[in-house]
Amino acid sequence: MASVREVTFELLRGHGMHTVFGNPGSTELPMLADFPEDFTYVLGLQELVAVGMADGFAQASGRPAHVNLHTAPGVGNAVGGIFNAQANRSPLLITAGQQVRAQIAIEANLVNREAVLGPRPYVKWSHEPARAQDVPHAIARAIHHTLLAPRGPAFVSIPMDDWDAEADADAAAQLLARTLAGAPAPDRGALAQLARRLHDARNPMLVAGGDIDASGGWEAAVALAEKQRLPVYATPATGGGRIGFPEDHAQFLGVLPPAIGPLAQALAGHDLVLVAGSSVFPYYPYIPGPLLPQGAALVQITCDPAEAARAPMGSAIVGDVALALAELVELLEPSTRAAPERRADPGEPARADPLSGSEAMAALADAWPQDAIAVVETPSSTLALRNRLRLSRPGSYYFSSSGGLGFGIAAAVGVQLAQPQRPVVCVLGEGSAQYGIAALWSAAAYRVPVTFLVLRNDEYMILKWFAELGQTSGVPGLDLPGLDVAALARAYGVPAREVHDREALTVALREDIAAQDGPRLVQAPVASGMWLE
Ligand SMILES: Cc1ncc(C[n+]2csc(CCOP(=O)(O)OP(=O)(O)O)c2C)c(N)n1
């Protein structure tokens, strides 16, 4: 007779989920006992790191990933990462250990009290099975939830004595045979109406969001923009976890500003704004103003009913973004509107000592292989990175769309494990790097060849900028003197060096990207400033 553990691993096999990211504790040992040889366990030294690695892995593979957490304190550590994963729409199966059933009632040590409540706001489904025999069903159900639109994490808490219990053979056989399919098809009538509105519009535009990339709609977005000669903007960088349109395309005009007033101003002159694969809009900070410019209408295409329901303006079509875009391409004839004017190149950045963020990003652009992937957590240089790299291939950019730090290093490791053929470069502020710094150990231990670039400005620059913007003075805790990430990296087993000028940075990055034997880190001291170009 098969045990709950055996049936569960069989189920994971059936879903192609052979990798378990995690940090083990005593409550997880029974699950991990006799760990099957066809599975890989990737150790993260803290739960936030384990979740971040699984998030990157899930997003870059397009498949659900499994992360296993320690009971209450481990789940607590992980919550910031779970918050990021839901914003990233990452299909994560999150399992956590729990005390043995016999000791839950008396709240013995390590009981995860009301286990389902901790992660509940940030997961699609949160559950602790009523019986050991229900564990495989709960895990299957969680996996299905992660994959059905909108994708996202699901959580199962499992008492540690469940794993050796005898499984229900009939239920297991049925479970293992089940498959679920279904991308939500957008309403055809609504799409036909949108096609007419696009055709009739004088000056329509497209706002490209990350779900274009996640849904596989990249080519359809390009085809639609070209056929209709639409100017294209990216949704604000604050919520753009992925990029949805090639940023070197002649019709790509830049990244929208993230606040209400400036964003509406950037849309001025357009009579129809089509937003595909983004919320409307990931605003931050609060700069009030009209939501839309005079004379503009907005239509959003989203796979997420909640995102459609909460938008403050415009209409919405709910359905798979790639399907919707492909159907619009079919429905529309080529437009004779004038093509949008190509935006200017940012030009060579001025020389500075220390380097400006723009120079550092220009050095990165010089070293950039066509097929490389950027994982980005560098608040004051994110826009400079976008403007200088102009990434042009799908699946080339990962950013924590919630804004929660602790994503970058870990996600880069997960992305690289999912995409071993493509070089991965992770660009970090030295402040951001601290939240998930222990992921450097996983990169070194598993020889994951990510190149890390750390921009060291000795401060939380973006918070100083927000303080200035909000006219908030006298804020403590915004300086980071003496924080040497290269030294930290060496302690975790990652070879690291510091470089000071643009040429040396280009050379170091080229060398590190070419070396595929494990992770490398380059630290570049940079001047204080917000680097937009
Ligand atoms: C988990 C978490 N804690 C705190 C913050 C607030 N926060 C946003 S940006 C930032 C500073 C980042 O500093 P650094 O990486 O050095 O980048 P810089 O702004 O200097 O470019 C902080 C602390 C956050 N976003 N997430």
The ligand as a Tripos MOL2 file, in Angstrom:
@<TRIPOS>MOLECULE
LIG
   26    27     1     0     0
SMALL
NO_CHARGES

@<TRIPOS>ATOM
      1 C1         10.9990   44.3350    2.0880 C.3       1 LIG1
      2 C2         11.1650   45.7840    1.8610 C.ar      1 LIG1
      3 N1         11.6090   46.5880    2.8630 N.ar      1 LIG1
      4 C3         11.7920   47.9060    2.6570 C.ar      1 LIG1
      5 C4         11.4850   48.4640    1.4370 C.ar      1 LIG1
      6 C5         11.5980   49.9580    1.2300 C.3       1 LIG1
      7 N2         12.6270   50.3060    0.2510 N.ar      1 LIG1
      8 C6         12.3170   50.5750   -1.0230 C.ar      1 LIG1
      9 S1         13.6280   51.0110   -1.9140 S.2       1 LIG1
     10 C7         14.6560   50.8660   -0.5950 C.ar      1 LIG1
     11 C8         16.1080   51.2000   -0.7030 C.3       1 LIG1
     12 C9         16.8710   50.4240   -1.6890 C.3       1 LIG1
     13 O1         18.2110   50.7940   -1.5830 O.3       1 LIG1
     14 P1         19.2920   50.4000   -2.6570 P.3       1 LIG1
     15 O2         19.0980   49.0120   -3.1120 O.co2     1 LIG1
     16 O3         20.6470   50.7210   -2.1230 O.co2     1 LIG1
     17 O4         18.9390   51.2670   -3.9260 O.3       1 LIG1
     18 P2         19.0780   52.7950   -4.3210 P.3       1 LIG1
     19 O5         17.7540   53.4270   -4.0140 O.co2     1 LIG1
     20 O6         20.1810   53.3950   -3.5100 O.co2     1 LIG1
     21 O7         19.3360   52.7290   -5.7620 O.co2     1 LIG1
     22 C10        13.9590   50.4580    0.5330 C.ar      1 LIG1
     23 C11        14.5860   50.2100    1.8630 C.3       1 LIG1
     24 C12        10.9900   47.6040    0.4270 C.ar      1 LIG1
     25 N3         10.6590   48.0560   -0.7810 N.pl3     1 LIG1
     26 N4         10.8640   46.2840    0.6570 N.ar      1 LIG1
@<TRIPOS>BOND
     1     1     2 1
     2     2     3 ar
     3     2    26 ar
     4     3     4 ar
     5     4     5 ar
     6     5     6 1
     7     5    24 ar
     8     6     7 1
     9     7     8 ar
    10     7    22 ar
    11     8     9 ar
    12     9    10 ar
    13    10    11 1
    14    10    22 ar
    15    11    12 1
    16    12    13 1
    17    13    14 1
    18    14    15 2
    19    14    16 1
    20    14    17 1
    21    17    18 1
    22    18    19 2
    23    18    20 1
    24    18    21 1
    25    22    23 1
    26    24    25 1
    27    24    26 ar
@<TRIPOS>SUBSTRUCTURE
     1 LIG1         1 GROUP 0 **** ****
